[in-house]
Every structure is written in C-alpha cells, then in structure tokens.
C-alpha cells in the first residue's frame, strides 16, 4: 500500500515561510499569474506533448467549470487519477 506523504514539521514550515518559499497563495493563483505573465512559456512537457501556461490555465478553468456543472462545490473532496 502506498503511504500518504508526511506533513512537514513546524520548524520546516517556519523556515520555508521565513525564506518566502511557502506563502498562503493558492496554486490556482500562482498558475493564473504565470499564465498572465508568460502565456507561451512551456509549463509541462512529456513524451507526447508540450503545454504552455496559457493552455494549462485554460484547461484548468474548463475543468473547474465542468466540475461546477456536475454539482461539485468548494470544500468537496475529490480525487484525480
């Protein structure tokens, strides 16, 4: 069985926050900013395709809209595979 990742210790959290590596900014906020600042820069690359920040942000928004139409609400728990 796969073990879930361990949460970092409070001292690690404090050190990351002190260095500015860990903020309260959400991943969606970071991605939206990158898409706005660098829409044509590659965000993800694998053996089959390349995706820019602009494309990734558009796909994320489209998937979020789909989930909303399916009745998923903020705070609901889901998994991706």
Secondary structure, DSSP 8 states (H G I E B T S, - for coil): ---------HHHHHHHHHHTSS-S--HHHHHHHHHHH-TTSEEEE-SS-EEEHHHHHHHHHHHHHHHHHTT--TT------
